[in-house]
Amino acid sequence: NEAYYSTREHYIVLPLREQFKGMAQFYSTALHEMAHSTKHPDAVGRSVKAAEGVDPYGHEELIAELSSGLTGLALGIEQKPQENNIAYLKCWLENIKQDPHYIFNCLTDAKNISRFMCEKVGVDVKQSVSQEMDDISIPKELSQKCNRELKL
């Protein structure tokens, strides 16, 4: 009845499709767990670590959610915020407060994970979606603010 990725055994567990409210939720959850599976050494390399003193579990959930959203976009799967996103919001904001570049670094990892997952399932990411992914970068206004205290 739970969705999870087993790091020790390297497999994903999902409830039956009938247990989800709809197919969009099923696929979103599956993509989220697939993103977790990219922690495996044979998968895509990850560059962003949780800031010191910040919960690494919440960090991993952010990476999985961003990756799931980008992959869903590439595959044409409707993406809606999940209730559990709210639970991780505090951790995400804490990381962003400590390092304003954090969210964009996480997005870079999420883009790489999304491309990796699409490749593994044999889906060619549309050029337009690939360009949208590449356009995700640190806005100039934020880069300029990084020299000063950023208030969130």
TORPA-4810 file (N, C-alpha, C, O; in nm, 3 decimals):
<nodes>
NODE_1_0.081_-0.122_0.000_0.000_0.000_0.000_0.084_0.127_0.000_0.030_0.238_0.006_N
NODE_2_0.215_0.111_-0.007_0.304_0.228_-0.006_0.390_0.229_-0.131_0.419_0.125_-0.191_E
NODE_3_0.429_0.350_-0.169_0.522_0.366_-0.280_0.659_0.399_-0.220_0.671_0.487_-0.135_A
NODE_4_0.761_0.327_-0.265_0.896_0.356_-0.218_0.999_0.293_-0.310_0.970_0.205_-0.390_Y
NODE_5_1.122_0.343_-0.294_1.236_0.286_-0.363_1.324_0.222_-0.257_1.360_0.287_-0.159_Y
NODE_6_1.360_0.096_-0.275_1.449_0.026_-0.184_1.593_0.045_-0.231_1.634_-0.011_-0.333_S
NODE_7_1.669_0.124_-0.156_1.808_0.149_-0.194_1.892_0.022_-0.180_1.981_-0.003_-0.261_T
NODE_8_1.864_-0.056_-0.080_1.943_-0.178_-0.056_1.923_-0.281_-0.167_2.019_-0.342_-0.215_R
NODE_9_1.797_-0.300_-0.207_1.766_-0.402_-0.307_1.758_-0.346_-0.449_1.753_-0.422_-0.545_E
NODE_10_1.756_-0.215_-0.461_1.747_-0.144_-0.589_1.623_-0.185_-0.669_1.632_-0.235_-0.782_H
NODE_11_1.507_-0.163_-0.608_1.381_-0.184_-0.678_1.277_-0.085_-0.627_1.290_-0.028_-0.519_Y
NODE_12_1.172_-0.067_-0.707_1.064_0.026_-0.676_0.939_-0.055_-0.643_0.908_-0.154_-0.709_I
NODE_13_0.867_-0.010_-0.540_0.740_-0.071_-0.503_0.632_0.036_-0.520_0.647_0.149_-0.473_V
NODE_14_0.524_-0.001_-0.587_0.409_0.088_-0.604_0.282_0.013_-0.568_0.271_-0.107_-0.592_L
NODE_15_0.184_0.083_-0.508_0.053_0.021_-0.490_-0.008_-0.009_-0.627_0.041_0.037_-0.729_P
NODE_16_-0.114_-0.086_-0.627_-0.185_-0.115_-0.752_-0.242_0.013_-0.810_-0.276_0.105_-0.735_L
NODE_17_-0.253_0.020_-0.941_-0.307_0.140_-1.007_-0.446_0.176_-0.952_-0.480_0.294_-0.940_R
NODE_18_-0.525_0.074_-0.920_-0.660_0.098_-0.870_-0.661_0.171_-0.736_-0.763_0.228_-0.698_E
NODE_19_-0.550_0.169_-0.664_-0.542_0.235_-0.534_-0.518_0.385_-0.546_-0.527_0.457_-0.446_Q
NODE_20_-0.487_0.433_-0.663_-0.465_0.576_-0.685_-0.595_0.642_-0.729_-0.683_0.576_-0.785_F
NODE_21_-0.607_0.772_-0.703_-0.727_0.847_-0.741_-0.741_0.857_-0.892_-0.853_0.871_-0.943_K
NODE_22_-0.632_0.850_-0.963_-0.636_0.859_-1.108_-0.502_0.819_-1.167_-0.404_0.800_-1.095_G
NODE_23_-0.499_0.808_-1.298_-0.376_0.767_-1.365_-0.266_0.871_-1.352_-0.149_0.836_-1.342_M
NODE_24_-0.303_1.000_-1.351_-0.202_1.105_-1.337_-0.128_1.089_-1.204_-0.006_1.103_-1.199_A
NODE_25_-0.200_1.060_-1.097_-0.137_1.041_-0.966_-0.048_0.916_-0.967_0.061_0.917_-0.910_Q
NODE_26_-0.097_0.809_-1.031_-0.017_0.687_-1.040_0.115_0.714_-1.110_0.221_0.679_-1.059_F
NODE_27_0.108_0.777_-1.229_0.230_0.801_-1.305_0.322_0.902_-1.235_0.444_0.887_-1.239_Y
NODE_28_0.265_1.001_-1.173_0.346_1.098_-1.100_0.423_1.030_-0.987_0.541_1.057_-0.967_S
NODE_29_0.355_0.941_-0.915_0.419_0.867_-0.806_0.527_0.773_-0.862_0.635_0.762_-0.805_T
NODE_30_0.496_0.706_-0.972_0.594_0.617_-1.033_0.719_0.694_-1.077_0.831_0.648_-1.055_A
NODE_31_0.699_0.810_-1.138_0.813_0.891_-1.180_0.894_0.940_-1.060_1.016_0.945_-1.065_L
NODE_32_0.825_0.975_-0.952_0.891_1.019_-0.830_0.982_0.908_-0.777_1.098_0.932_-0.744_H
NODE_33_0.929_0.786_-0.771_1.009_0.674_-0.720_1.121_0.638_-0.817_1.230_0.599_-0.775_E
NODE_34_1.095_0.651_-0.946_1.201_0.628_-1.044_1.314_0.728_-1.023_1.432_0.693_-1.036_M
NODE_35_1.280_0.851_-0.991_1.383_0.953_-0.966_1.469_0.913_-0.846_1.591_0.928_-0.850_A
NODE_36_1.405_0.861_-0.741_1.483_0.812_-0.626_1.580_0.702_-0.669_1.693_0.695_-0.619_H
NODE_37_1.538_0.617_-0.762_1.622_0.505_-0.803_1.750_0.551_-0.873_1.844_0.473_-0.887_S
NODE_38_1.754_0.676_-0.918_1.874_0.726_-0.985_1.987_0.753_-0.886_2.096_0.794_-0.927_T
NODE_39_1.964_0.730_-0.757_2.072_0.739_-0.659_2.170_0.622_-0.675_2.283_0.629_-0.628_K
NODE_40_2.125_0.517_-0.740_2.207_0.398_-0.760_2.335_0.437_-0.835_2.330_0.521_-0.925_H
NODE_41_2.450_0.378_-0.799_2.577_0.414_-0.865_2.579_0.396_-1.017_2.655_0.464_-1.085_P
NODE_42_2.496_0.307_-1.070_2.493_0.286_-1.215_2.406_0.388_-1.287_2.397_0.385_-1.410_D
NODE_43_2.344_0.476_-1.213_2.254_0.576_-1.273_2.330_0.707_-1.296_2.453_0.711_-1.294_A
NODE_44_2.254_0.811_-1.317_2.308_0.943_-1.343_2.382_0.996_-1.219_2.340_0.970_-1.106_V
NODE_45_2.490_1.068_-1.239_2.563_1.127_-1.128_2.487_1.245_-1.069_2.421_1.319_-1.142_G
NODE_46_2.496_1.262_-0.941_2.430_1.374_-0.876_2.535_1.465_-0.815_2.634_1.418_-0.758_R
NODE_47_2.513_1.596_-0.827_2.613_1.691_-0.780_2.572_1.768_-0.656_2.658_1.820_-0.585_S
NODE_48_2.443_1.779_-0.628_2.397_1.866_-0.520_2.373_1.785_-0.394_2.304_1.683_-0.396_V
NODE_49_2.432_1.829_-0.285_2.412_1.768_-0.153_2.332_1.865_-0.067_2.333_1.986_-0.090_K
NODE_50_2.263_1.811_0.031_2.189_1.895_0.125_2.289_1.978_0.204_2.397_1.931_0.238_A
NODE_51_2.251_2.101_0.233_2.337_2.189_0.312_2.355_2.130_0.452_2.269_2.057_0.502_A
NODE_52_2.467_2.162_0.514_2.494_2.112_0.648_2.382_2.156_0.743_2.340_2.272_0.742_E
NODE_53_2.335_2.063_0.823_2.229_2.094_0.918_2.088_2.084_0.860_1.991_2.108_0.931_G
NODE_54_2.078_2.049_0.733_1.948_2.037_0.669_1.920_1.889_0.643_2.010_1.814_0.605_V
NODE_55_1.797_1.849_0.664_1.756_1.710_0.650_1.782_1.656_0.510_1.722_1.704_0.414_D
NODE_56_1.870_1.557_0.495_1.898_1.502_0.363_1.776_1.432_0.301_1.766_1.422_0.179_P
NODE_57_1.685_1.383_0.384_1.564_1.319_0.333_1.479_1.421_0.257_1.431_1.393_0.147_Y
NODE_58_1.460_1.538_0.315_1.384_1.644_0.248_1.453_1.689_0.120_1.386_1.719_0.021_G
NODE_59_1.584_1.692_0.122_1.661_1.727_0.003_1.633_1.626_-0.108_1.606_1.663_-0.222_H
NODE_60_1.640_1.499_-0.074_1.615_1.393_-0.173_1.472_1.400_-0.226_1.449_1.376_-0.344_E
NODE_61_1.377_1.433_-0.140_1.238_1.446_-0.184_1.222_1.562_-0.283_1.145_1.552_-0.378_E
NODE_62_1.294_1.670_-0.261_1.289_1.783_-0.355_1.343_1.740_-0.492_1.282_1.769_-0.595_L
NODE_63_1.456_1.673_-0.493_1.515_1.626_-0.618_1.417_1.533_-0.690_1.397_1.545_-0.811_I
NODE_64_1.355_1.442_-0.616_1.261_1.347_-0.677_1.138_1.419_-0.731_1.090_1.384_-0.839_A
NODE_65_1.087_1.517_-0.659_0.969_1.591_-0.706_1.000_1.674_-0.830_0.922_1.675_-0.926_E
NODE_66_1.113_1.743_-0.829_1.151_1.821_-0.947_1.173_1.730_-1.067_1.130_1.762_-1.178_L
NODE_67_1.239_1.618_-1.045_1.265_1.524_-1.154_1.135_1.466_-1.208_1.117_1.453_-1.329_S
NODE_68_1.045_1.431_-1.118_0.916_1.377_-1.158_0.838_1.479_-1.241_0.778_1.445_-1.342_S
NODE_69_0.840_1.604_-1.196_0.769_1.709_-1.269_0.826_1.731_-1.409_0.750_1.742_-1.506_G
NODE_70_0.957_1.738_-1.420_1.020_1.758_-1.551_0.998_1.638_-1.643_0.973_1.654_-1.762_L
NODE_71_1.006_1.518_-1.586_0.985_1.399_-1.668_0.839_1.391_-1.711_0.809_1.355_-1.825_T
NODE_72_0.748_1.424_-1.621_0.606_1.428_-1.656_0.579_1.526_-1.768_0.500_1.499_-1.858_G
NODE_73_0.644_1.641_-1.762_0.633_1.741_-1.869_0.679_1.682_-2.002_0.613_1.697_-2.105_L
NODE_74_0.793_1.616_-1.999_0.849_1.558_-2.121_0.760_1.448_-2.177_0.753_1.430_-2.299_A
NODE_75_0.691_1.374_-2.089_0.608_1.263_-2.132_0.461_1.302_-2.153_0.380_1.221_-2.199_L
NODE_76_0.429_1.427_-2.120_0.291_1.473_-2.136_0.198_1.425_-2.027_0.078_1.410_-2.050_G
NODE_77_0.253_1.399_-1.908_0.173_1.353_-1.794_0.140_1.473_-1.706_0.229_1.549_-1.667_I
NODE_78_0.013_1.487_-1.675_-0.033_1.598_-1.590_0.037_1.592_-1.455_0.046_1.487_-1.392_E
NODE_79_0.087_1.707_-1.412_0.157_1.715_-1.284_0.081_1.808_-1.191_0.051_1.922_-1.225_Q
NODE_80_0.049_1.758_-1.072_-0.019_1.838_-0.970_0.061_1.826_-0.841_0.115_1.720_-0.811_K
NODE_81_0.067_1.935_-0.764_0.136_1.925_-0.634_0.067_1.821_-0.546_-0.055_1.811_-0.543_P
NODE_82_0.148_1.744_-0.476_0.099_1.641_-0.385_0.093_1.698_-0.244_0.166_1.791_-0.212_Q
NODE_83_0.006_1.643_-0.162_-0.007_1.690_-0.024_0.124_1.678_0.053_0.155_1.763_0.136_E
NODE_84_0.201_1.574_0.025_0.325_1.555_0.099_0.430_1.660_0.065_0.527_1.676_0.139_N
NODE_85_0.413_1.734_-0.047_0.507_1.842_-0.080_0.510_1.946_0.030_0.616_2.003_0.059_N
NODE_86_0.398_1.972_0.091_0.389_2.073_0.197_0.477_2.035_0.314_0.539_2.121_0.376_I
NODE_87_0.483_1.906_0.345_0.563_1.860_0.458_0.712_1.888_0.438_0.785_1.909_0.535_A
NODE_88_0.756_1.890_0.314_0.897_1.912_0.285_0.930_2.059_0.261_1.047_2.095_0.250_Y
NODE_89_0.831_2.142_0.251_0.852_2.282_0.217_0.949_2.351_0.312_1.033_2.429_0.269_L
NODE_90_0.938_2.323_0.441_1.026_2.386_0.540_1.173_2.352_0.510_1.259_2.440_0.514_K
NODE_91_1.200_2.227_0.482_1.338_2.186_0.450_1.385_2.256_0.324_1.497_2.308_0.320_C
NODE_92_1.302_2.259_0.222_1.340_2.321_0.096_1.371_2.469_0.116_1.470_2.519_0.064_W
NODE_93_1.286_2.537_0.190_1.309_2.680_0.215_1.436_2.702_0.296_1.508_2.799_0.272_L
NODE_94_1.463_2.614_0.391_1.586_2.626_0.471_1.710_2.615_0.382_1.804_2.693_0.397_E
NODE_95_1.709_2.518_0.291_1.822_2.504_0.199_1.837_2.628_0.112_1.948_2.675_0.089_N
NODE_96_1.726_2.680_0.062_1.729_2.798_-0.024_1.779_2.920_0.053_1.852_3.002_-0.002_I
NODE_97_1.739_2.932_0.179_1.786_3.044_0.260_1.937_3.038_0.280_2.006_3.141_0.278_K
NODE_98_1.989_2.917_0.300_2.132_2.902_0.322_2.213_2.924_0.195_2.326_2.972_0.200_Q
NODE_99_2.153_2.889_0.081_2.223_2.905_-0.047_2.120_2.932_-0.155_2.055_2.839_-0.203_D
NODE_100_2.103_3.058_-0.196_2.003_3.092_-0.297_2.021_3.019_-0.430_1.925_3.006_-0.506_P
NODE_101_2.140_2.970_-0.458_2.163_2.893_-0.580_2.111_2.749_-0.567_2.101_2.677_-0.667_H
NODE_102_2.080_2.709_-0.446_2.043_2.570_-0.417_1.933_2.518_-0.509_1.948_2.410_-0.567_Y
NODE_103_1.824_2.590_-0.522_1.711_2.540_-0.601_1.750_2.522_-0.748_1.704_2.428_-0.813_I
NODE_104_1.834_2.610_-0.799_1.876_2.599_-0.939_1.976_2.485_-0.957_1.978_2.420_-1.061_F
NODE_105_2.058_2.461_-0.856_2.147_2.344_-0.860_2.066_2.215_-0.856_2.098_2.119_-0.925_N
NODE_106_1.961_2.215_-0.774_1.872_2.098_-0.769_1.803_2.078_-0.903_1.785_1.964_-0.947_C
NODE_107_1.764_2.186_-0.968_1.700_2.176_-1.099_1.796_2.119_-1.203_1.755_2.045_-1.292_L
NODE_108_1.924_2.152_-1.191_2.023_2.095_-1.282_2.029_1.944_-1.265_2.030_1.870_-1.363_T
NODE_109_2.032_1.898_-1.140_2.029_1.754_-1.115_1.899_1.694_-1.167_1.900_1.587_-1.228_D
NODE_110_1.788_1.762_-1.144_1.657_1.712_-1.189_1.651_1.701_-1.341_1.594_1.606_-1.394_A
NODE_111_1.710_1.797_-1.412_1.713_1.790_-1.558_1.791_1.667_-1.604_1.748_1.595_-1.694_K
NODE_112_1.906_1.643_-1.541_1.988_1.527_-1.576_1.915_1.396_-1.545_1.920_1.301_-1.624_N
NODE_113_1.848_1.392_-1.432_1.772_1.273_-1.394_1.658_1.250_-1.492_1.635_1.137_-1.535_I
NODE_114_1.587_1.356_-1.527_1.475_1.345_-1.619_1.520_1.293_-1.755_1.458_1.203_-1.812_S
NODE_115_1.628_1.348_-1.806_1.681_1.300_-1.934_1.721_1.153_-1.925_1.694_1.075_-2.016_R
NODE_116_1.785_1.117_-1.816_1.828_0.979_-1.793_1.707_0.885_-1.791_1.708_0.781_-1.856_F
NODE_117_1.602_0.923_-1.717_1.483_0.837_-1.708_1.415_0.824_-1.844_1.374_0.715_-1.882_M
NODE_118_1.402_0.934_-1.916_1.339_0.928_-2.048_1.418_0.836_-2.141_1.361_0.757_-2.215_C
NODE_119_1.550_0.847_-2.135_1.635_0.762_-2.218_1.617_0.615_-2.182_1.611_0.530_-2.271_E
NODE_120_1.609_0.585_-2.053_1.598_0.446_-2.008_1.465_0.382_-2.048_1.459_0.261_-2.069_K
NODE_121_1.360_0.461_-2.060_1.231_0.405_-2.101_1.209_0.419_-2.251_1.101_0.389_-2.301_V
NODE_122_1.311_0.467_-2.321_1.305_0.473_-2.467_1.223_0.589_-2.522_1.169_0.579_-2.632_G
NODE_123_1.214_0.697_-2.446_1.138_0.814_-2.491_1.237_0.923_-2.533_1.325_0.961_-2.456_V
NODE_124_1.220_0.970_-2.654_1.302_1.079_-2.704_1.237_1.211_-2.660_1.125_1.241_-2.701_D
NODE_125_1.306_1.287_-2.577_1.252_1.413_-2.528_1.237_1.509_-2.645_1.332_1.534_-2.719_V
NODE_126_1.117_1.563_-2.659_1.090_1.658_-2.768_1.187_1.775_-2.760_1.224_1.818_-2.651_K
NODE_127_1.226_1.825_-2.873_1.320_1.937_-2.879_1.269_2.057_-2.800_1.346_2.123_-2.730_Q
NODE_128_1.139_2.086_-2.810_1.084_2.202_-2.740_1.094_2.185_-2.589_1.127_2.280_-2.518_S
NODE_129_1.066_2.064_-2.538_1.077_2.039_-2.395_1.222_2.041_-2.352_1.254_2.095_-2.246_V
NODE_130_1.310_1.984_-2.433_1.452_1.986_-2.401_1.504_2.129_-2.392_1.584_2.160_-2.304_S
NODE_131_1.458_2.216_-2.481_1.498_2.357_-2.477_1.445_2.424_-2.351_1.515_2.503_-2.289_Q
NODE_132_1.320_2.391_-2.313_1.264_2.448_-2.190_1.348_2.406_-2.070_1.374_2.487_-1.981_E
NODE_133_1.392_2.281_-2.067_1.476_2.234_-1.958_1.609_2.309_-1.956_1.656_2.350_-1.850_M
NODE_134_1.668_2.328_-2.074_1.796_2.399_-2.081_1.784_2.545_-2.042_1.881_2.606_-1.998_D
NODE_135_1.665_2.603_-2.057_1.644_2.743_-2.024_1.638_2.768_-1.873_1.639_2.883_-1.830_D
NODE_136_1.631_2.661_-1.793_1.627_2.676_-1.648_1.768_2.711_-1.602_1.860_2.630_-1.610_I
NODE_137_1.782_2.832_-1.554_1.912_2.877_-1.504_1.888_2.981_-1.395_1.775_3.021_-1.370_S
NODE_138_1.995_3.024_-1.333_1.983_3.122_-1.225_1.954_3.259_-1.285_2.034_3.311_-1.363_I
NODE_139_1.840_3.319_-1.248_1.808_3.453_-1.300_1.914_3.554_-1.257_1.969_3.543_-1.148_P
NODE_140_1.941_3.652_-1.342_2.041_3.754_-1.311_2.008_3.827_-1.182_2.097_3.859_-1.103_K
NODE_141_1.878_3.853_-1.161_1.839_3.926_-1.039_1.879_3.849_-0.914_1.923_3.908_-0.815_E
NODE_142_1.863_3.715_-0.918_1.899_3.633_-0.804_2.050_3.628_-0.788_2.101_3.637_-0.676_L
NODE_143_2.122_3.615_-0.897_2.268_3.613_-0.889_2.320_3.740_-0.826_2.415_3.737_-0.748_S
NODE_144_2.260_3.853_-0.860_2.302_3.980_-0.803_2.269_3.988_-0.655_2.344_4.047_-0.577_Q
NODE_145_2.158_3.929_-0.615_2.117_3.931_-0.475_2.200_3.838_-0.388_2.202_3.853_-0.266_K
NODE_146_2.268_3.743_-0.450_2.344_3.646_-0.373_2.457_3.711_-0.294_2.504_3.656_-0.194_C
NODE_147_2.500_3.827_-0.336_2.605_3.899_-0.263_2.548_3.969_-0.141_2.622_4.011_-0.052_N
NODE_148_2.416_3.980_-0.136_2.349_4.040_-0.022_2.264_3.933_0.043_2.251_3.823_-0.011_R
NODE_149_2.208_3.963_0.157_2.122_3.866_0.223_1.992_3.851_0.145_1.928_3.951_0.111_E
NODE_150_1.953_3.729_0.118_1.830_3.703_0.045_1.721_3.672_0.146_1.737_3.581_0.227_L
NODE_151_1.613_3.745_0.143_1.502_3.725_0.235_1.394_3.645_0.164_1.345_3.685_0.059_K
NODE_152_1.357_3.532_0.223_1.252_3.448_0.167_1.133_3.445_0.262_1.032_3.380_0.234_L
</nodes>
